[in-house]
Amino acid sequence: MAAPQPSTDPIRPTAERRVALVTGAARGIGAAIATELHRLGLRVALLDRDDTGARALAKALDPDGDSAMAVRADVGDPEETENAVRAVSSAWHSPDVLVNNAARTAPGSVWDVELDEWDALMATNLRSVLVLTRLCAPPMRERGWGRVVNLASLAGQQGGLVAGPHYAAAKAGVLVLTKIFAQELAPHGVTVNAVAPAAVRTPVMDELPAEALRRAADRIPVGRFGRPDEVAALVGHLAGDDSGYITGATLDVNGGSFMR
Ligand SMILES: NC(=O)c1ccc[n+]([C@@H]2O[C@H](COP(=O)([O-])OP(=O)(O)OC[C@H]3O[C@@H](n4cnc5c(N)ncnc54)[C@H](O)[C@@H]3O)[C@@H](O)[C@H]2O)c1
């Protein structure tokens, strides 16, 4: 691919100057996505409630802070989220690329989940996608270019319960919100897609017994867990200029665990 040329158009930044906001970027898949987008030449804002982890990665990416910054927010809190987006917009400009990656799991039975816990997880895993897209997409629409990538899950397609019933329901909601926003924004140069991973090796799995991990890996057609950088490579493509005809799609990164 040809190197991006400096733009003379002030409202349409080139890839060199584009700003990406990645939520849940302190570790795991979000950290890999932030690293990949930075490698591709974007300025990257790493939003996380874990400020220490996000700061450490931002510093590792760019010690001067010109092209990587950490912003602390809980995506379940709309006010904190809005303040974080405002901080990024005033430091650089409003994001050209938004990656809604932050989420948490809550294993448990559909019969036992507390209603408060259901609502809290929905706020983090689903409502945050609504809130952040409504904050970031209008300026993208005005500029006539933007990319939104939402991290979904195999659980949201198949009703897998390992991560919790409300987790699966929220991820199913993410898939539908992706299509709703994709339809709204398609005529304006803004694409909205979902990436649905399964069994990607992140720190969360280190807590599981080795034998359970081995048995789980054996059930995956490719015979191994995925790597965060394999998800990040796809997100990097979706965040670029060459993906303008892909929108409203759900792209699986699951080693063949679920084939449409
Ligand atoms: N790892 C997998 O196999 C897998 C499978 C399917 C889907 N996913 C999805 O991929 C995404 C990343 O998963 P991961 O495995 O890297 O997760 P992870 O738990 O390793 O990392 C999640 C990050 O999000 C942050 N975060 C969580 N809640 C937050 C909140 N309320 N506000 C701000 N930050 C918050 C955490 O601090 C952490 O840095 C998630 O959306 C997850 O549902 C992962």
Ligand as a Chemical Component Dictionary entry (heavy atoms), coordinates in Angstrom:
data_LIG
# 
_chem_comp.id                   LIG 
_chem_comp.type                 NON-POLYMER 
_chem_comp.pdbx_formal_charge   0 
_chem_comp.three_letter_code    LIG 
# 
loop_
_chem_comp_atom.comp_id 
_chem_comp_atom.atom_id 
_chem_comp_atom.alt_atom_id 
_chem_comp_atom.type_symbol 
_chem_comp_atom.charge 
_chem_comp_atom.model_Cartn_x 
_chem_comp_atom.model_Cartn_y 
_chem_comp_atom.model_Cartn_z 
_chem_comp_atom.pdbx_ordinal 
LIG N1  N1  N 0  -10.368 -12.811 24.638 1  
LIG C1  C1  C 0  -11.302 -13.471 23.985 2  
LIG O1  O1  O 0  -11.194 -14.659 23.699 3  
LIG C2  C2  C 0  -12.536 -12.758 23.539 4  
LIG C3  C3  C 0  -13.553 -13.533 22.942 5  
LIG C4  C4  C 0  -14.701 -12.892 22.505 6  
LIG C5  C5  C 0  -14.827 -11.526 22.639 7  
LIG N2  N2  N 1  -13.824 -10.802 23.220 8  
LIG C6  C6  C 0  -14.034 -9.368  23.345 9  
LIG O2  O2  O 0  -12.844 -8.669  23.000 10 
LIG C7  C7  C 0  -12.735 -7.504  23.814 11 
LIG C8  C8  C 0  -11.410 -7.515  24.568 12 
LIG O3  O3  O 0  -11.324 -8.704  25.326 13 
LIG P1  P1  P 0  -10.027 -9.081  26.188 14 
LIG O4  O4  O 0  -9.987  -10.555 26.286 15 
LIG O5  O5  O -1 -8.841  -8.350  25.659 16 
LIG O6  O6  O 0  -10.452 -8.498  27.622 17 
LIG P2  P2  P 0  -9.536  -8.122  28.887 18 
LIG O7  O7  O 0  -10.386 -8.395  30.082 19 
LIG O8  O8  O 0  -8.180  -8.764  28.796 20 
LIG O9  O9  O 0  -9.335  -6.537  28.714 21 
LIG C9  C9  C 0  -10.433 -5.672  28.809 22 
LIG C10 C10 C 0  -9.922  -4.267  29.034 23 
LIG O10 O10 O 0  -11.088 -3.431  29.134 24 
LIG C11 C11 C 0  -10.974 -2.640  30.310 25 
LIG N3  N3  N 0  -12.315 -2.378  30.824 26 
LIG C12 C12 C 0  -13.194 -3.274  31.306 27 
LIG N4  N4  N 0  -14.291 -2.651  31.727 28 
LIG C13 C13 C 0  -14.095 -1.329  31.508 29 
LIG C14 C14 C 0  -14.878 -0.176  31.755 30 
LIG N5  N5  N 0  -16.076 -0.250  32.333 31 
LIG N6  N6  N 0  -14.398 1.033   31.377 32 
LIG C15 C15 C 0  -13.177 1.123   30.808 33 
LIG N7  N7  N 0  -12.376 0.067   30.577 34 
LIG C16 C16 C 0  -12.841 -1.150  30.927 35 
LIG C17 C17 C 0  -10.146 -3.457  31.291 36 
LIG O11 O11 O 0  -9.537  -2.625  32.274 37 
LIG C18 C18 C 0  -9.132  -4.111  30.340 38 
LIG O12 O12 O 0  -8.009  -3.283  30.134 39 
LIG C19 C19 C 0  -13.954 -7.498  24.721 40 
LIG O13 O13 O 0  -14.983 -6.748  24.131 41 
LIG C20 C20 C 0  -14.346 -8.961  24.767 42 
LIG O14 O14 O 0  -15.698 -9.145  25.105 43 
LIG C21 C21 C 0  -12.705 -11.400 23.688 44 
# 
loop_
_chem_comp_bond.comp_id 
_chem_comp_bond.atom_id_1 
_chem_comp_bond.atom_id_2 
_chem_comp_bond.value_order 
_chem_comp_bond.pdbx_ordinal 
LIG N1  C1  SING 1  
LIG C1  O1  DOUB 2  
LIG C1  C2  SING 3  
LIG C2  C3  SING 4  
LIG C2  C21 DOUB 5  
LIG C3  C4  DOUB 6  
LIG C4  C5  SING 7  
LIG C5  N2  DOUB 8  
LIG N2  C6  SING 9  
LIG N2  C21 SING 10 
LIG C6  O2  SING 11 
LIG C6  C20 SING 12 
LIG O2  C7  SING 13 
LIG C7  C8  SING 14 
LIG C7  C19 SING 15 
LIG C8  O3  SING 16 
LIG O3  P1  SING 17 
LIG P1  O4  DOUB 18 
LIG P1  O5  SING 19 
LIG P1  O6  SING 20 
LIG O6  P2  SING 21 
LIG P2  O7  DOUB 22 
LIG P2  O8  SING 23 
LIG P2  O9  SING 24 
LIG O9  C9  SING 25 
LIG C9  C10 SING 26 
LIG C10 O10 SING 27 
LIG C10 C18 SING 28 
LIG O10 C11 SING 29 
LIG C11 N3  SING 30 
LIG C11 C17 SING 31 
LIG N3  C12 SING 32 
LIG N3  C16 SING 33 
LIG C12 N4  DOUB 34 
LIG N4  C13 SING 35 
LIG C13 C14 SING 36 
LIG C13 C16 DOUB 37 
LIG C14 N5  SING 38 
LIG C14 N6  DOUB 39 
LIG N6  C15 SING 40 
LIG C15 N7  DOUB 41 
LIG N7  C16 SING 42 
LIG C17 O11 SING 43 
LIG C17 C18 SING 44 
LIG C18 O12 SING 45 
LIG C19 O13 SING 46 
LIG C19 C20 SING 47 
LIG C20 O14 SING 48 
# 
